[in-house]
């Protein structure tokens, strides 16, 4: 074993690759830069990495294969790539992923505001237009840079790139020059008057999505914004999966780093193109993200974050040149990473704290930024408390039988009367279920008694159902009950779209992590959940929830609706605030130091809180 070479062909690629017996198809693909989606990180807990054998003998189906694939798929030669260990030459076809387009990603624009007031730009970047004159006599003590800038020796405050530009600039001074400084250091000297062209970029790097903003540093206005999916997700939908992938071999960290840097450069190019500017006129960049994304963007191995005591390699605010970080902008543009709080409470949480102004709120306030990891911050008279809960990818469609991200064709709203009614993003035939649709369907099935408070899906509920609803209940693969939301004849992919018992369990794990985190922070702070005066939902997912249904499934505390509010993409707004205001960037560092981090792994009683939060409420109050 382990020393026999075989040949594996991918049907949609021209070249074949060799592999050693003992490697899975997923490992072979990843080692040869062939992208196969592996939402669960190759643990056999989802069906995103399925492949079909074209040539060769399929190995016997594993338990994981049988739990994720139908009997028909297994007979046709489908297997999970992460569970498929070949012992002969083979040819496979990668099952096409759900064609997700027109993603519903929350992006804000305009001029960032704090406390309801528009922020005055104070980016630290300044530009000065000069018309230098050459001294024909020379004093014998001056230098060319002094002649150019009209002052005393400044070469120590200029980068080598700038110094190297001086001989060329001196050849033609008729149109003058523009000098750009940051914090007293000369970072650019350009021919002509470019004072009006002074821009910066802010990025929010999430586990699933990435959002970028281009701001005019003269006015503070965000003039263009773009978003998309984090390309690292093919290596795992959650942070632990990516940390594990990065730990396998050193080259994997480089792959993860290269993926995100290349993508940020693509977004930067698109942002500048939208605004009609040159990347050379971008002089400042701010970046927020969770600790794992922070480390991978910087090319730092994040393994230490994945095991106790969960320490990041660096924690404070970090700065370097944008070019050193791999960004193709002005060569001496400054890049700033907002500080981290702890292992899994990252710079994105600091951005949320900064932009929501939660420190200034009266009473007890909570903000929850819900994604594959859910960060929760609680403010009370005793200070700021924060924790991170591993919600997993279920709320973004991962590890859900027919799950998908919030994109064209995703079921995002569900209603019920004598039958199920679904709404899809784009009002097109349904392709799958996104997070908000998953919450809705579980909420309505709880109401009619098809789902029990324990999470059990009943094929024969006590409540009398209409014939249309009753016929949607059936046994699926392995005898597991499932509920058909959309019949094959009405779906975009001509397959039944279903909610399975396994989907409900995955959702329970996710929502227990989130609600359990809120309960734990409240207990640590010595307050009661019912005393929360303001509960803020941050991030793209949180802003598309139906609050009534989120309360019904126990994703958030059962508070009056008027106490619950959406706060948009708060992490991205925090990055923008730090971009256009040095005061706010510095304040972000100060705020990070005041946060009391609660590690749920070591928090007494959290296991019980988590298990209690798994159950669905028997009912919810009619609070408005």
Protein Blocks (a to p, Z undefined) as FASTA:
>chain_A
ZZaccddddfkbfbdcdddehiafklmmmmnopacddfknonopacklgccdfbdcdddd
dfklmmmpcfklmmnopacfklmccfbdcddddddddddehiacdddedjddeehiacdd
dehpacddddddddfkonolacfklmmnopacfklmpcfklmmmmmmmmmpmknopaddd
eehiafbdcehjfklmccdddddddfkbccdddddfknopafbdcddddfklmnojbfkl
mmmmmmmpmklmmmmmmmmmmmmmmmmmmmmmmnopafklpcbdcddddfklmmmmnopa
fklmmpcehiafbfbdcdddfklnopacdfkbccdddddfblmlcfklmmmmmmnommmp
gcjdddddddfbdcdddddfkbccdddddebjmlnopapfkgccddehiafbdcdffbcc
dddehiiacfbdcfklmmmmmmmmmmnomacfkopacfbdfbdcdfklmmmgccdehhia
cddfbdfklmmnopacdddfklmmmmmmmmmmmmmmmmmmmmmnopafklpmbdcdedjk
lmmccfklmmmnopaccddfklpccebjfklmmmmmmmmpmklmmmmmmmmmmpccddfk
lgghklmmmmmmmpccfbdcddZZ
